[in-house]
């Protein structure tokens, strides 16, 4: 376990997930009942995606030469920064989530499915794969990413709709774009060496 990598990855994933559709889906699901069951389901969905993302990122490191991988990672960070910047003013659609119903297990399973589907190709999933490829420390990246995603899900479950009164989605997205741009520049410099 590399704690320096953990400390670098956690805030990046945390900030990237705050203004994300899966955070809003968790928020809406939890606001309609059974928050703990929603969190357990969301946590399970995130866990599957972190494993997939870390595996993909680690596999890229194994087959792509180091300089080429740094260039690919830089391009993906840049794409993530551009994406975060372009969607900075868009409102998330939270009204589509269904009201959780039934037993806690059924609610958890429903939340897991919603998160699992919503997270495919998501910024934080791609970012986790990039970070796993960049840092060559799959356990550190995986654990930091997973705990960051779980923390955001917990915030969504605990806070409900009140969270957005204190945090500007636009500001969060611009911050995420800035951090990703800095990582893109750093990775591009590494690739050029």
DRENDO-1510 file (C-alpha; in Angstrom, 1 decimal, always signed):
<recs>
REC; n; res; u; v; w
REC; 1; UNK; +0.0; +0.0; +0.0 .
REC; 2; UNK; +1.4; +3.4; -1.1 .
REC; 3; UNK; -0.1; +6.1; +1.2 .
REC; 4; UNK; +1.3; +8.9; -1.0 .
REC; 5; UNK; -0.7; +7.5; -4.0 .
REC; 6; UNK; -3.7; +7.0; -1.8 .
REC; 7; UNK; -3.5; +10.7; -0.6 .
REC; 8; UNK; -3.3; +11.8; -4.2 .
REC; 9; UNK; -6.1; +9.7; -5.6 .
REC; 10; UNK; -8.7; +10.1; -2.8 .
REC; 11; UNK; -9.4; +13.8; -3.2 .
REC; 12; UNK; -9.4; +13.7; -7.0 .
REC; 13; UNK; -12.0; +10.9; -7.2 .
REC; 14; UNK; -14.0; +12.6; -4.4 .
REC; 15; UNK; -14.1; +15.9; -6.2 .
REC; 16; UNK; -14.8; +14.2; -9.5 .
REC; 17; UNK; -17.8; +12.3; -8.1 .
REC; 18; UNK; -19.4; +15.1; -6.2 .
REC; 19; UNK; -21.1; +16.7; -9.2 .
REC; 20; UNK; -21.7; +13.4; -10.9 .
REC; 21; UNK; -25.0; +11.7; -12.0 .
REC; 22; UNK; -24.4; +8.7; -9.7 .
REC; 23; UNK; -24.1; +11.0; -6.7 .
REC; 24; UNK; -27.4; +12.6; -7.7 .
REC; 25; UNK; -29.0; +9.2; -8.3 .
REC; 26; UNK; -27.9; +8.1; -4.8 .
REC; 27; UNK; -29.2; +11.4; -3.3 .
REC; 28; UNK; -32.7; +10.9; -4.9 .
REC; 29; UNK; -32.9; +7.3; -4.0 .
REC; 30; UNK; -32.0; +8.0; -0.4 .
REC; 31; UNK; -34.4; +10.9; -0.1 .
REC; 32; UNK; -37.3; +8.6; -0.9 .
REC; 33; UNK; -36.6; +6.1; +1.8 .
REC; 34; UNK; -34.3; +3.5; +3.3 .
REC; 35; UNK; -31.0; +5.5; +3.1 .
REC; 36; UNK; -28.8; +2.8; +4.6 .
REC; 37; UNK; -30.1; +0.2; +2.1 .
REC; 38; UNK; -29.4; +2.7; -0.7 .
REC; 39; UNK; -25.9; +3.3; +0.5 .
REC; 40; UNK; -25.2; -0.4; +0.8 .
REC; 41; UNK; -26.4; -0.9; -2.8 .
REC; 42; UNK; -24.5; +2.1; -4.1 .
REC; 43; UNK; -21.3; +0.9; -2.3 .
REC; 44; UNK; -21.7; -2.5; -4.0 .
REC; 45; UNK; -22.1; -1.0; -7.4 .
REC; 46; UNK; -19.1; +1.3; -6.9 .
REC; 47; UNK; -17.0; -1.7; -5.7 .
REC; 48; UNK; -17.6; -3.6; -8.9 .
REC; 49; UNK; -16.7; -0.6; -11.0 .
REC; 50; UNK; -13.5; +0.1; -9.1 .
REC; 51; UNK; -12.3; -3.4; -9.6 .
REC; 52; UNK; -13.0; -3.2; -13.3 .
REC; 53; UNK; -11.3; +0.2; -13.7 .
REC; 54; UNK; -8.2; -0.8; -11.7 .
REC; 55; UNK; -8.0; -4.1; -13.7 .
REC; 56; UNK; -8.2; -2.2; -17.0 .
REC; 57; UNK; -5.7; +0.4; -15.9 .
REC; 58; UNK; -3.2; -2.2; -14.6 .
REC; 59; UNK; -3.6; -4.2; -17.8 .
REC; 60; UNK; -2.8; -1.2; -19.9 .
REC; 61; UNK; +0.4; -0.8; -17.9 .
REC; 62; UNK; +1.3; -4.4; -18.7 .
REC; 63; UNK; +0.9; -4.1; -22.5 .
REC; 64; UNK; +1.7; -0.5; -23.4 .
REC; 65; UNK; +5.2; +0.9; -23.3 .
REC; 66; UNK; +5.7; +3.4; -20.4 .
REC; 67; UNK; +6.0; +6.5; -22.6 .
REC; 68; UNK; +3.1; +5.6; -24.8 .
REC; 69; UNK; +1.0; +4.9; -21.7 .
REC; 70; UNK; +1.9; +8.3; -20.2 .
REC; 71; UNK; +0.7; +9.9; -23.5 .
REC; 72; UNK; -2.6; +7.9; -23.4 .
REC; 73; UNK; -3.1; +8.8; -19.8 .
REC; 74; UNK; -2.4; +12.5; -20.6 .
REC; 75; UNK; -4.9; +12.5; -23.4 .
REC; 76; UNK; -7.6; +10.8; -21.2 .
REC; 77; UNK; -7.0; +13.3; -18.4 .
REC; 78; UNK; -7.3; +16.1; -20.9 .
REC; 79; UNK; -10.6; +14.6; -22.3 .
REC; 80; UNK; -11.9; +14.4; -18.7 .
REC; 81; UNK; -10.9; +18.0; -18.1 .
REC; 82; UNK; -12.7; +19.2; -21.2 .
REC; 83; UNK; -15.7; +17.1; -20.4 .
REC; 84; UNK; -15.9; +18.5; -16.9 .
REC; 85; UNK; -15.6; +22.0; -18.3 .
REC; 86; UNK; -18.2; +21.6; -21.0 .
REC; 87; UNK; -20.8; +20.2; -18.6 .
REC; 88; UNK; -20.1; +22.8; -15.8 .
REC; 89; UNK; -23.5; +24.5; -16.3 .
REC; 90; UNK; -25.7; +21.5; -17.0 .
REC; 91; UNK; -28.1; +20.4; -14.3 .
REC; 92; UNK; -28.3; +16.7; -13.5 .
REC; 93; UNK; -31.5; +14.9; -14.1 .
REC; 94; UNK; -32.5; +13.5; -10.7 .
REC; 95; UNK; -36.1; +13.0; -11.3 .
REC; 96; UNK; -35.7; +9.7; -13.2 .
REC; 97; UNK; -34.7; +7.6; -10.2 .
REC; 98; UNK; -37.4; +5.3; -9.0 .
REC; 99; UNK; -38.8; +5.4; -5.5 .
REC; 100; UNK; -37.1; +2.6; -3.5 .
REC; 101; UNK; -39.7; +0.0; -2.5 .
REC; 102; UNK; -39.8; -3.3; -0.7 .
REC; 103; UNK; -37.4; -4.9; +1.7 .
REC; 104; UNK; -34.0; -3.4; +2.5 .
REC; 105; UNK; -32.4; -6.1; +0.3 .
REC; 106; UNK; -34.5; -5.2; -2.6 .
REC; 107; UNK; -33.8; -1.5; -2.2 .
REC; 108; UNK; -30.0; -2.2; -1.9 .
REC; 109; UNK; -30.2; -4.4; -5.0 .
REC; 110; UNK; -32.1; -1.7; -6.9 .
REC; 111; UNK; -29.5; +1.0; -5.9 .
REC; 112; UNK; -26.6; -1.3; -6.9 .
REC; 113; UNK; -28.2; -1.8; -10.3 .
REC; 114; UNK; -28.8; +1.9; -10.8 .
REC; 115; UNK; -25.2; +2.8; -9.8 .
REC; 116; UNK; -23.7; -0.1; -11.8 .
REC; 117; UNK; -25.5; +1.1; -15.0 .
REC; 118; UNK; -24.9; +4.8; -14.4 .
REC; 119; UNK; -21.2; +4.4; -13.7 .
REC; 120; UNK; -20.3; +2.8; -17.0 .
REC; 121; UNK; -17.9; +5.1; -18.9 .
REC; 122; UNK; -18.3; +7.7; -16.1 .
REC; 123; UNK; -15.6; +10.2; -15.5 .
REC; 124; UNK; -14.5; +8.7; -12.2 .
REC; 125; UNK; -14.4; +5.2; -13.6 .
REC; 126; UNK; -12.1; +6.4; -16.4 .
REC; 127; UNK; -10.1; +8.4; -14.0 .
REC; 128; UNK; -9.6; +5.4; -11.7 .
REC; 129; UNK; -8.4; +3.4; -14.7 .
REC; 130; UNK; -6.0; +6.2; -15.6 .
REC; 131; UNK; -4.7; +6.6; -12.1 .
REC; 132; UNK; -4.1; +2.8; -11.8 .
REC; 133; UNK; -2.1; +3.0; -15.1 .
REC; 134; UNK; -0.3; +6.1; -14.0 .
REC; 135; UNK; +0.7; +5.1; -10.5 .
REC; 136; UNK; +1.3; +1.4; -10.9 .
REC; 137; UNK; -0.2; +0.8; -7.5 .
REC; 138; UNK; -3.5; -0.9; -8.0 .
REC; 139; UNK; -4.3; -1.5; -4.3 .
REC; 140; UNK; -3.6; +2.1; -3.4 .
REC; 141; UNK; -5.6; +3.5; -6.3 .
REC; 142; UNK; -8.4; +1.0; -5.9 .
REC; 143; UNK; -8.8; +1.6; -2.1 .
REC; 144; UNK; -8.6; +5.4; -2.4 .
REC; 145; UNK; -11.1; +5.4; -5.3 .
REC; 146; UNK; -13.5; +3.1; -3.5 .
REC; 147; UNK; -13.4; +5.0; -0.2 .
REC; 148; UNK; -13.9; +8.3; -2.1 .
REC; 149; UNK; -16.9; +7.0; -3.9 .
REC; 150; UNK; -18.3; +5.5; -0.7 .
REC; 151; UNK; -17.8; +8.8; +1.0 .
REC; 152; UNK; -19.7; +10.7; -1.7 .
REC; 153; UNK; -22.5; +8.1; -1.6 .
REC; 154; UNK; -22.6; +8.6; +2.2 .
REC; 155; UNK; -22.8; +12.4; +1.8 .
REC; 156; UNK; -25.6; +11.9; -0.7 .
REC; 157; UNK; -27.5; +9.6; +1.6 .
REC; 158; UNK; -27.1; +11.7; +4.7 .
REC; 159; UNK; -27.6; +15.1; +3.2 .
REC; 160; UNK; -30.3; +14.6; +0.7 .
REC; 161; UNK; -31.2; +17.7; -1.3 .
REC; 162; UNK; -29.7; +20.1; +1.2 .
REC; 163; UNK; -26.2; +19.5; -0.1 .
REC; 164; UNK; -26.7; +21.5; -3.2 .
REC; 165; UNK; -27.6; +24.6; -1.1 .
REC; 166; UNK; -24.0; +24.7; +0.1 .
REC; 167; UNK; -22.0; +23.4; -2.9 .
REC; 168; UNK; -22.1; +24.8; -6.4 .
REC; 169; UNK; -22.2; +22.1; -9.0 .
REC; 170; UNK; -20.5; +24.5; -11.4 .
REC; 171; UNK; -17.7; +25.2; -9.0 .
REC; 172; UNK; -17.1; +21.5; -8.4 .
REC; 173; UNK; -17.0; +20.8; -12.1 .
REC; 174; UNK; -14.6; +23.6; -12.8 .
REC; 175; UNK; -12.3; +22.4; -9.9 .
REC; 176; UNK; -12.4; +18.9; -11.3 .
REC; 177; UNK; -11.6; +20.2; -14.8 .
REC; 178; UNK; -8.6; +22.2; -13.4 .
REC; 179; UNK; -7.2; +19.3; -11.5 .
REC; 180; UNK; -7.6; +17.0; -14.5 .
REC; 181; UNK; -5.9; +19.6; -16.8 .
REC; 182; UNK; -3.0; +19.8; -14.4 .
REC; 183; UNK; -2.7; +15.9; -14.4 .
REC; 184; UNK; -2.9; +15.9; -18.2 .
REC; 185; UNK; +0.0; +18.4; -18.5 .
REC; 186; UNK; +2.0; +16.5; -15.9 .
REC; 187; UNK; +1.4; +13.2; -17.8 .
REC; 188; UNK; +2.3; +14.8; -21.1 .
REC; 189; UNK; +5.6; +16.1; -19.7 .
REC; 190; UNK; +6.3; +12.6; -18.4 .
REC; 191; UNK; +5.6; +11.1; -21.8 .
REC; 192; UNK; +7.9; +13.6; -23.6 .
REC; 193; UNK; +10.9; +12.6; -21.4 .
</recs>
